[in-house]
Amino acid sequence: MNKANRKTLTGTVVSNKMDKTVVVAVTTAAKHGMYSKTIKVTNKYKAHDEKNECGMGDKVMIEECRPLSREKRWNVASIIEKAPGAMY
């Protein structure tokens, strides 16, 4: 996979209890097939956090990568915003 063609998503860290892994919830807007109403769709992705820097509630950008484990296919590219009141 070429670095220029990697997908990126922005979401919120909802769990950091695993070692070097965070769960990121990404919310997108989608149109309902029958009723054409815009609804929020939330997907959770497991992402690799090499230095265990991410905390609960942090806003992060994740990028696609090769499979790292059974469910991990994303890397934490950057921390956009730390959660308010987070312990450093």
Buried (B, 14 or more C-beta within 10 A) or exposed (E): EEEEEBEEBBBBBEBBEEEBBBBBEBEEEEEEEEEEEEEEEEEEBBBBBEEEBBBBBBBBBBBBBEEBEEEBBBBBBEBEEBBEEEEE
